[in-house]
Amino acid sequence: MENLISILIPNYNKSQFLNETIESIINQNYNNWECIIVDDNSTDNSWDILKRFAESDDRIKLFKRPSDLPKGGNTCRNYAFSLAQGEYIQWFDSDDLMEADLLYRRVEVLAKLNLDFVVADGRISKDGVYSVSIFSPLVVIPEFYKGFGLMNPPWVVNSVLFRKEFVERNKLSWDEAIRGFQDLHFNFQAYCVAEKIGLLLDKPDWTWQKFSGSKHVSHSVFNSENFTSLKKFVLDFYQSKKFERIYLEKLILEISILAIKRFGLYFFIKFIIPLYFSGSLKFNLLLYFKKHLFFKYFLILIGEKKDAIIKKLRWEFRLKSNKILFYDYQFGKISIDEHTSRLKKLKVDSRKPLIIEGKEIHILV
């Protein structure tokens, strides 16, 4: 008898994608699943579409977010988990697609190796044009902590099948107080407490759909009304104390350079200064942001000229945003593009797991 897998999906106004997404679940070649969909009180015709699927397949279970719970995708994910009956948990989004063998191949590896969770690769579809893959989870080996900390997560939640007992035992949940980077936050929590992880990298088994003109919540996380949420994310993210101090500073640096460019003095007053007084920011980093802020207005005053002096000033003041180099456990320090191409040729003996950051990592390519 196949073990039950609970597929948990939040939905809000994704009616144009629901038919294709739900069909990709129904077409799985692993049949013992339940799909719990929690609608966040959509204002389009999502409910009608979902109701039709639920009436035709009793494995699809439809709920609305209870009115006494706060609005948001994280609330819907947590509520769906509270209803789940499966031994395994697959969170998924209502606008993405599963390959027909997603559940089968993931649960086979997770069960066989007795893992806390297994990670698989995916691919991006931008307006119907497919990429080879989203990213390789190997791209930050052996520094997964660093990858999460610098907002270059080695995987996203659609890529992960969890053992339910692992989630319950470690009291993992989606933080309902943050509006951006929820996926990064949850996966980091899971990674911190995991002992055995599988990386299933032989092929992409799901599609992340993106469309021109569509906006993701994280795109608006730097809006001024979200500063409180952003501060909470930065501070909560590091409560585990898994990171060296420098990682926290680099994360704040990356967020702040982007936001200062967009919001200037307001962001400096509302975000940077409170972080400094909370003890999360060193004085020299505070001065760096101040210089960067004033440099922005300096450029406005003198104009965006391309002479040597301006280039020199830019080099001294702006964050260097060239391709980040990561340390690959086999190839040494290489770029993301180099690593991705080499990964395709990599042969790893899955019978000999790597021990990375104190965790047993099984790699299957």
Secondary structure, DSSP 8 states (H G I E B T S, - for coil): ----EEEEEEESS-HHHHHHHHHHHHT-S---EEEEEEE---SSSHHHHHHHHHHH-TTEEEEE--TTS--SHHHHHHHHHHH---SEEEE--TT-EE-TTHHHHHHHHHHHHT-SEEEE--EEEETTEE-S-S--GGGGTT-HHHHHHTT--S--GGGEEEEHHHHHHTT----TT-SS-HHHHHHHHHHHH-SEEEEE-SS--EEEEE-TT---GGGGTTSGGGHHHHHHHHHHHTTT--S-HHHHHHHHHHHHHHHHHHHHHHHIIIIIHHHHHTT-S-HHHHHHHHHHHHHHHHHHHH----SHHHHHHHHHHS---S--EEEETTTEEEEHHHHHHHHTT----TTS-EEETTEEEEEE-
